[in-house]
Amino acid sequence: MKTILRWSSVLRQQFGERVQKVTLDIGAGCPNRDGLTSGGCIFCDERGGGDGSFLKGVPLKEQIARGVRGAQKHYKTRSVILYFQSYSATNLPLERFCTALEEALKCAQDLGARVCGIAVGTRPDLLPQSVLDYLDHCSKQYQVWFELGVQTIDEQGLAWLNRRHGLDAVEDAVKRLAQTRLRVCAHLISGLPNEDDEQLKRSALWLVSHGFHALKFHPLHVLKGTVLEKYYEAGQFVPLTKEQYLNRLILALAALPENVIIQRLCAGARPPRLVAPSWVLDKESFEREADEQLAAYWRNNARW
């Protein structure tokens, strides 16, 4: 019976203790946005997928200190991954990106953290060769991950989300990343209009077949101040129920090879940022249900 290969377990085995992500916002912006506060993909709010630290004026050193001390206090670990999460972190000149990364490394180490890795969130069409070369060099010392917002391999879905890139950008990113030591995780969304129950599975299998090492799954949820909120209020978008999303997720998980790392099963926000659906608030309960339903799937589909 196949189980979920969770990233937390992989990291614990590699480093001997829990490894906690420290999320960072360096205000990189995104080529799909007008500055920081408007435009972009229809699901993205002004925080660009992060906690809004840059817009609040929180210095990078303070963000790191908060994350490192939180890991030590709440999770009893000094092992961390520095995660440049918000917007498209590679949307900066190389010098500024390097300065931010090196400042983050020094600050974390000065606080007694054991930096196990670096994660960089960005778009498939925003991988400057200079940044790839720099991070490939960093990978000699740290585990370096790119988290690419792929979302779906369906071209119509990409257009509806206003991604402003096609599948060809993902294919190009895969080819270029294959020439490095960098590890790659894809973000995938389920719940687009007219999407069938197996689209998430098709997207996941395509990505794995093209060399992605890990996946993050997300139900499409509505954040305040987004274009998607307008669609929701106008009745043009209806979020998946928990049961619908679980069904699609289990189909995808069951089809994946056993060595694919699952970094996340569900993602959401909290009020007042979250508009709908409310079921994404209880992630712990959802994780338990996913484990139970995957086990039930294997019992019901066993081949003797």
Contacts in CASP RR format, 6 or more apart in sequence:
PFRMAT RR
TARGET T0000
AUTHOR 0000-0000-0000
METHOD contacts of the structure
MODEL  1
MKTILRWSSVLRQQFGERVQKVTLDIGAGCPNRDGLTSGGCIFCDERGGG
DGSFLKGVPLKEQIARGVRGAQKHYKTRSVILYFQSYSATNLPLERFCTA
LEEALKCAQDLGARVCGIAVGTRPDLLPQSVLDYLDHCSKQYQVWFELGV
QTIDEQGLAWLNRRHGLDAVEDAVKRLAQTRLRVCAHLISGLPNEDDEQL
KRSALWLVSHGFHALKFHPLHVLKGTVLEKYYEAGQFVPLTKEQYLNRLI
LALAALPENVIIQRLCAGARPPRLVAPSWVLDKESFEREADEQLAAYWRN
NARW
1 295 0 8 1.000
1 298 0 8 1.000
1 299 0 8 1.000
2 254 0 8 1.000
2 258 0 8 1.000
2 294 0 8 1.000
2 298 0 8 1.000
3 291 0 8 1.000
3 294 0 8 1.000
3 295 0 8 1.000
4 253 0 8 1.000
4 262 0 8 1.000
4 265 0 8 1.000
4 290 0 8 1.000
4 291 0 8 1.000
4 294 0 8 1.000
5 258 0 8 1.000
5 259 0 8 1.000
5 260 0 8 1.000
5 261 0 8 1.000
5 262 0 8 1.000
6 261 0 8 1.000
6 262 0 8 1.000
7 214 0 8 1.000
7 261 0 8 1.000
7 262 0 8 1.000
7 263 0 8 1.000
8 18 0 8 1.000
8 19 0 8 1.000
10 261 0 8 1.000
11 18 0 8 1.000
11 19 0 8 1.000
11 79 0 8 1.000
11 81 0 8 1.000
11 116 0 8 1.000
12 18 0 8 1.000
12 19 0 8 1.000
14 116 0 8 1.000
14 143 0 8 1.000
15 79 0 8 1.000
15 114 0 8 1.000
15 116 0 8 1.000
16 79 0 8 1.000
17 77 0 8 1.000
17 79 0 8 1.000
18 75 0 8 1.000
18 76 0 8 1.000
18 77 0 8 1.000
18 79 0 8 1.000
19 77 0 8 1.000
19 79 0 8 1.000
19 80 0 8 1.000
19 81 0 8 1.000
19 116 0 8 1.000
20 67 0 8 1.000
20 70 0 8 1.000
20 71 0 8 1.000
20 75 0 8 1.000
20 77 0 8 1.000
20 79 0 8 1.000
20 80 0 8 1.000
20 81 0 8 1.000
21 80 0 8 1.000
21 81 0 8 1.000
21 83 0 8 1.000
21 119 0 8 1.000
22 63 0 8 1.000
22 64 0 8 1.000
22 67 0 8 1.000
22 68 0 8 1.000
22 71 0 8 1.000
22 80 0 8 1.000
22 81 0 8 1.000
22 82 0 8 1.000
22 83 0 8 1.000
22 108 0 8 1.000
22 113 0 8 1.000
23 50 0 8 1.000
23 51 0 8 1.000
23 63 0 8 1.000
23 67 0 8 1.000
23 83 0 8 1.000
23 85 0 8 1.000
23 86 0 8 1.000
24 53 0 8 1.000
24 60 0 8 1.000
24 63 0 8 1.000
24 64 0 8 1.000
24 82 0 8 1.000
24 83 0 8 1.000
24 84 0 8 1.000
24 85 0 8 1.000
24 86 0 8 1.000
24 104 0 8 1.000
25 47 0 8 1.000
25 50 0 8 1.000
25 51 0 8 1.000
25 52 0 8 1.000
25 53 0 8 1.000
25 54 0 8 1.000
25 58 0 8 1.000
25 63 0 8 1.000
25 85 0 8 1.000
25 86 0 8 1.000
25 87 0 8 1.000
26 54 0 8 1.000
26 60 0 8 1.000
26 84 0 8 1.000
26 86 0 8 1.000
26 89 0 8 1.000
26 92 0 8 1.000
26 97 0 8 1.000
26 100 0 8 1.000
27 36 0 8 1.000
27 54 0 8 1.000
27 86 0 8 1.000
27 87 0 8 1.000
28 84 0 8 1.000
28 86 0 8 1.000
28 87 0 8 1.000
28 88 0 8 1.000
28 89 0 8 1.000
28 90 0 8 1.000
28 91 0 8 1.000
28 92 0 8 1.000
28 97 0 8 1.000
29 35 0 8 1.000
29 36 0 8 1.000
29 48 0 8 1.000
29 86 0 8 1.000
29 87 0 8 1.000
29 88 0 8 1.000
29 91 0 8 1.000
30 40 0 8 1.000
30 44 0 8 1.000
30 48 0 8 1.000
30 87 0 8 1.000
30 88 0 8 1.000
30 91 0 8 1.000
30 123 0 8 1.000
30 126 0 8 1.000
31 88 0 8 1.000
31 91 0 8 1.000
31 123 0 8 1.000
31 125 0 8 1.000
31 126 0 8 1.000
32 39 0 8 1.000
32 40 0 8 1.000
32 41 0 8 1.000
32 88 0 8 1.000
32 123 0 8 1.000
32 162 0 8 1.000
32 163 0 8 1.000
32 164 0 8 1.000
33 39 0 8 1.000
33 40 0 8 1.000
33 44 0 8 1.000
33 48 0 8 1.000
33 87 0 8 1.000
34 40 0 8 1.000
36 46 0 8 1.000
36 48 0 8 1.000
36 54 0 8 1.000
36 55 0 8 1.000
36 87 0 8 1.000
37 46 0 8 1.000
37 55 0 8 1.000
38 46 0 8 1.000
39 227 0 8 1.000
40 162 0 8 1.000
40 164 0 8 1.000
41 151 0 8 1.000
41 161 0 8 1.000
41 162 0 8 1.000
41 163 0 8 1.000
42 160 0 8 1.000
42 161 0 8 1.000
42 162 0 8 1.000
42 226 0 8 1.000
42 227 0 8 1.000
42 228 0 8 1.000
42 231 0 8 1.000
43 161 0 8 1.000
43 189 0 8 1.000
43 220 0 8 1.000
43 221 0 8 1.000
43 222 0 8 1.000
43 223 0 8 1.000
43 226 0 8 1.000
43 227 0 8 1.000
43 228 0 8 1.000
44 223 0 8 1.000
44 226 0 8 1.000
45 223 0 8 1.000
45 224 0 8 1.000
45 225 0 8 1.000
45 226 0 8 1.000
45 273 0 8 1.000
46 52 0 8 1.000
46 55 0 8 1.000
46 225 0 8 1.000
47 55 0 8 1.000
47 86 0 8 1.000
47 273 0 8 1.000
48 86 0 8 1.000
48 87 0 8 1.000
49 85 0 8 1.000
49 86 0 8 1.000
49 87 0 8 1.000
50 85 0 8 1.000
50 86 0 8 1.000
51 86 0 8 1.000
52 58 0 8 1.000
52 86 0 8 1.000
53 63 0 8 1.000
53 86 0 8 1.000
54 86 0 8 1.000
60 100 0 8 1.000
60 103 0 8 1.000
60 104 0 8 1.000
60 107 0 8 1.000
61 103 0 8 1.000
61 107 0 8 1.000
64 82 0 8 1.000
64 104 0 8 1.000
64 107 0 8 1.000
64 108 0 8 1.000
64 111 0 8 1.000
65 107 0 8 1.000
65 111 0 8 1.000
67 80 0 8 1.000
68 78 0 8 1.000
68 80 0 8 1.000
68 108 0 8 1.000
68 111 0 8 1.000
68 112 0 8 1.000
68 113 0 8 1.000
69 111 0 8 1.000
71 77 0 8 1.000
71 78 0 8 1.000
71 79 0 8 1.000
71 80 0 8 1.000
71 113 0 8 1.000
72 78 0 8 1.000
78 112 0 8 1.000
78 113 0 8 1.000
78 114 0 8 1.000
79 113 0 8 1.000
79 114 0 8 1.000
79 116 0 8 1.000
80 108 0 8 1.000
80 113 0 8 1.000
80 114 0 8 1.000
80 115 0 8 1.000
80 116 0 8 1.000
80 117 0 8 1.000
81 115 0 8 1.000
81 116 0 8 1.000
81 117 0 8 1.000
81 118 0 8 1.000
81 119 0 8 1.000
81 143 0 8 1.000
81 145 0 8 1.000
82 101 0 8 1.000
82 104 0 8 1.000
82 105 0 8 1.000
82 108 0 8 1.000
82 115 0 8 1.000
82 117 0 8 1.000
82 118 0 8 1.000
82 119 0 8 1.000
83 118 0 8 1.000
83 119 0 8 1.000
83 121 0 8 1.000
83 147 0 8 1.000
84 100 0 8 1.000
84 101 0 8 1.000
84 104 0 8 1.000
84 118 0 8 1.000
84 119 0 8 1.000
84 120 0 8 1.000
84 121 0 8 1.000
85 119 0 8 1.000
85 121 0 8 1.000
88 121 0 8 1.000
88 122 0 8 1.000
88 123 0 8 1.000
88 126 0 8 1.000
89 97 0 8 1.000
89 120 0 8 1.000
89 121 0 8 1.000
89 122 0 8 1.000
90 97 0 8 1.000
90 120 0 8 1.000
90 121 0 8 1.000
90 122 0 8 1.000
90 126 0 8 1.000
90 127 0 8 1.000
90 128 0 8 1.000
90 131 0 8 1.000
91 122 0 8 1.000
91 126 0 8 1.000
92 100 0 8 1.000
94 128 0 8 1.000
94 130 0 8 1.000
94 131 0 8 1.000
94 134 0 8 1.000
97 131 0 8 1.000
97 134 0 8 1.000
98 134 0 8 1.000
101 118 0 8 1.000
101 138 0 8 1.000
105 115 0 8 1.000
108 115 0 8 1.000
109 115 0 8 1.000
115 142 0 8 1.000
116 142 0 8 1.000
116 143 0 8 1.000
117 142 0 8 1.000
117 143 0 8 1.000
117 144 0 8 1.000
117 145 0 8 1.000
118 135 0 8 1.000
118 138 0 8 1.000
118 142 0 8 1.000
118 143 0 8 1.000
118 144 0 8 1.000
118 145 0 8 1.000
119 144 0 8 1.000
119 145 0 8 1.000
119 146 0 8 1.000
119 147 0 8 1.000
119 185 0 8 1.000
120 135 0 8 1.000
120 144 0 8 1.000
120 145 0 8 1.000
120 146 0 8 1.000
120 147 0 8 1.000
121 146 0 8 1.000
121 147 0 8 1.000
121 148 0 8 1.000
121 149 0 8 1.000
122 146 0 8 1.000
122 147 0 8 1.000
122 148 0 8 1.000
122 149 0 8 1.000
123 148 0 8 1.000
123 149 0 8 1.000
123 163 0 8 1.000
123 165 0 8 1.000
123 169 0 8 1.000
124 148 0 8 1.000
124 149 0 8 1.000
124 150 0 8 1.000
124 165 0 8 1.000
124 169 0 8 1.000
124 170 0 8 1.000
124 172 0 8 1.000
124 173 0 8 1.000
125 165 0 8 1.000
125 169 0 8 1.000
125 172 0 8 1.000
125 173 0 8 1.000
127 146 0 8 1.000
127 173 0 8 1.000
127 176 0 8 1.000
127 177 0 8 1.000
129 176 0 8 1.000
132 176 0 8 1.000
132 177 0 8 1.000
132 180 0 8 1.000
132 182 0 8 1.000
135 144 0 8 1.000
135 146 0 8 1.000
135 180 0 8 1.000
135 182 0 8 1.000
136 144 0 8 1.000
136 180 0 8 1.000
136 181 0 8 1.000
136 182 0 8 1.000
138 144 0 8 1.000
139 180 0 8 1.000
139 181 0 8 1.000
139 182 0 8 1.000
140 181 0 8 1.000
143 183 0 8 1.000
144 181 0 8 1.000
144 182 0 8 1.000
144 183 0 8 1.000
145 182 0 8 1.000
145 183 0 8 1.000
145 184 0 8 1.000
145 185 0 8 1.000
145 214 0 8 1.000
146 177 0 8 1.000
146 182 0 8 1.000
146 183 0 8 1.000
146 184 0 8 1.000
146 185 0 8 1.000
147 185 0 8 1.000
147 186 0 8 1.000
147 187 0 8 1.000
147 216 0 8 1.000
148 170 0 8 1.000
148 173 0 8 1.000
148 184 0 8 1.000
148 185 0 8 1.000
148 186 0 8 1.000
148 187 0 8 1.000
149 186 0 8 1.000
149 187 0 8 1.000
150 170 0 8 1.000
150 186 0 8 1.000
150 187 0 8 1.000
150 188 0 8 1.000
150 203 0 8 1.000
150 207 0 8 1.000
151 157 0 8 1.000
151 158 0 8 1.000
151 161 0 8 1.000
151 163 0 8 1.000
151 187 0 8 1.000
151 188 0 8 1.000
151 189 0 8 1.000
152 158 0 8 1.000
152 161 0 8 1.000
152 188 0 8 1.000
152 189 0 8 1.000
152 192 0 8 1.000
152 195 0 8 1.000
152 199 0 8 1.000
152 203 0 8 1.000
153 167 0 8 1.000
153 170 0 8 1.000
153 202 0 8 1.000
153 203 0 8 1.000
153 206 0 8 1.000
153 207 0 8 1.000
154 192 0 8 1.000
154 195 0 8 1.000
154 199 0 8 1.000
154 203 0 8 1.000
155 166 0 8 1.000
155 167 0 8 1.000
156 194 0 8 1.000
157 192 0 8 1.000
157 195 0 8 1.000
158 165 0 8 1.000
158 166 0 8 1.000
158 167 0 8 1.000
160 192 0 8 1.000
160 193 0 8 1.000
161 189 0 8 1.000
161 192 0 8 1.000
162 227 0 8 1.000
170 207 0 8 1.000
170 210 0 8 1.000
171 210 0 8 1.000
174 184 0 8 1.000
174 210 0 8 1.000
174 211 0 8 1.000
174 212 0 8 1.000
177 184 0 8 1.000
178 211 0 8 1.000
183 213 0 8 1.000
183 214 0 8 1.000
184 211 0 8 1.000
184 212 0 8 1.000
184 213 0 8 1.000
184 214 0 8 1.000
185 212 0 8 1.000
185 213 0 8 1.000
185 214 0 8 1.000
185 215 0 8 1.000
185 216 0 8 1.000
185 261 0 8 1.000
185 263 0 8 1.000
186 207 0 8 1.000
186 212 0 8 1.000
186 214 0 8 1.000
186 215 0 8 1.000
186 216 0 8 1.000
187 216 0 8 1.000
187 218 0 8 1.000
188 200 0 8 1.000
188 203 0 8 1.000
188 204 0 8 1.000
188 207 0 8 1.000
188 215 0 8 1.000
188 216 0 8 1.000
188 217 0 8 1.000
188 218 0 8 1.000
189 218 0 8 1.000
189 219 0 8 1.000
189 220 0 8 1.000
190 199 0 8 1.000
190 200 0 8 1.000
190 217 0 8 1.000
190 218 0 8 1.000
190 219 0 8 1.000
190 220 0 8 1.000
190 240 0 8 1.000
190 245 0 8 1.000
190 248 0 8 1.000
190 249 0 8 1.000
191 219 0 8 1.000
191 220 0 8 1.000
191 239 0 8 1.000
191 240 0 8 1.000
191 244 0 8 1.000
191 245 0 8 1.000
191 248 0 8 1.000
192 199 0 8 1.000
192 220 0 8 1.000
193 236 0 8 1.000
193 237 0 8 1.000
197 247 0 8 1.000
197 248 0 8 1.000
197 251 0 8 1.000
198 248 0 8 1.000
198 251 0 8 1.000
199 248 0 8 1.000
200 217 0 8 1.000
200 248 0 8 1.000
200 249 0 8 1.000
200 251 0 8 1.000
200 252 0 8 1.000
201 248 0 8 1.000
201 251 0 8 1.000
201 252 0 8 1.000
201 255 0 8 1.000
203 252 0 8 1.000
204 215 0 8 1.000
204 217 0 8 1.000
204 252 0 8 1.000
204 255 0 8 1.000
204 256 0 8 1.000
205 252 0 8 1.000
205 255 0 8 1.000
205 256 0 8 1.000
207 215 0 8 1.000
208 215 0 8 1.000
208 256 0 8 1.000
208 257 0 8 1.000
208 260 0 8 1.000
212 260 0 8 1.000
213 260 0 8 1.000
213 261 0 8 1.000
214 260 0 8 1.000
214 261 0 8 1.000
214 262 0 8 1.000
214 263 0 8 1.000
215 256 0 8 1.000
215 260 0 8 1.000
215 261 0 8 1.000
215 262 0 8 1.000
215 263 0 8 1.000
216 262 0 8 1.000
216 263 0 8 1.000
216 264 0 8 1.000
216 267 0 8 1.000
217 249 0 8 1.000
217 252 0 8 1.000
217 262 0 8 1.000
217 264 0 8 1.000
217 265 0 8 1.000
217 266 0 8 1.000
217 267 0 8 1.000
218 264 0 8 1.000
218 266 0 8 1.000
218 267 0 8 1.000
218 268 0 8 1.000
219 239 0 8 1.000
219 240 0 8 1.000
219 245 0 8 1.000
219 266 0 8 1.000
219 267 0 8 1.000
219 268 0 8 1.000
219 277 0 8 1.000
219 280 0 8 1.000
220 228 0 8 1.000
220 239 0 8 1.000
220 240 0 8 1.000
221 239 0 8 1.000
221 267 0 8 1.000
221 268 0 8 1.000
221 269 0 8 1.000
221 274 0 8 1.000
221 275 0 8 1.000
221 276 0 8 1.000
221 277 0 8 1.000
221 280 0 8 1.000
222 228 0 8 1.000
222 229 0 8 1.000
222 232 0 8 1.000
222 237 0 8 1.000
222 239 0 8 1.000
222 274 0 8 1.000
222 275 0 8 1.000
222 276 0 8 1.000
222 277 0 8 1.000
223 229 0 8 1.000
223 269 0 8 1.000
223 273 0 8 1.000
223 274 0 8 1.000
223 275 0 8 1.000
224 272 0 8 1.000
224 273 0 8 1.000
224 274 0 8 1.000
224 275 0 8 1.000
228 237 0 8 1.000
229 275 0 8 1.000
231 237 0 8 1.000
232 238 0 8 1.000
232 239 0 8 1.000
232 275 0 8 1.000
232 276 0 8 1.000
239 276 0 8 1.000
239 277 0 8 1.000
240 248 0 8 1.000
240 277 0 8 1.000
241 277 0 8 1.000
241 279 0 8 1.000
242 277 0 8 1.000
242 279 0 8 1.000
242 286 0 8 1.000
242 289 0 8 1.000
245 266 0 8 1.000
246 286 0 8 1.000
246 289 0 8 1.000
246 290 0 8 1.000
246 293 0 8 1.000
249 265 0 8 1.000
249 290 0 8 1.000
250 290 0 8 1.000
250 293 0 8 1.000
250 294 0 8 1.000
250 297 0 8 1.000
253 262 0 8 1.000
253 290 0 8 1.000
253 294 0 8 1.000
254 294 0 8 1.000
254 297 0 8 1.000
254 298 0 8 1.000
254 301 0 8 1.000
265 286 0 8 1.000
265 287 0 8 1.000
265 290 0 8 1.000
266 280 0 8 1.000
266 283 0 8 1.000
266 286 0 8 1.000
266 287 0 8 1.000
266 290 0 8 1.000
267 280 0 8 1.000
268 274 0 8 1.000
268 280 0 8 1.000
268 281 0 8 1.000
268 283 0 8 1.000
269 280 0 8 1.000
270 281 0 8 1.000
274 280 0 8 1.000
274 281 0 8 1.000
279 286 0 8 1.000
280 286 0 8 1.000
END
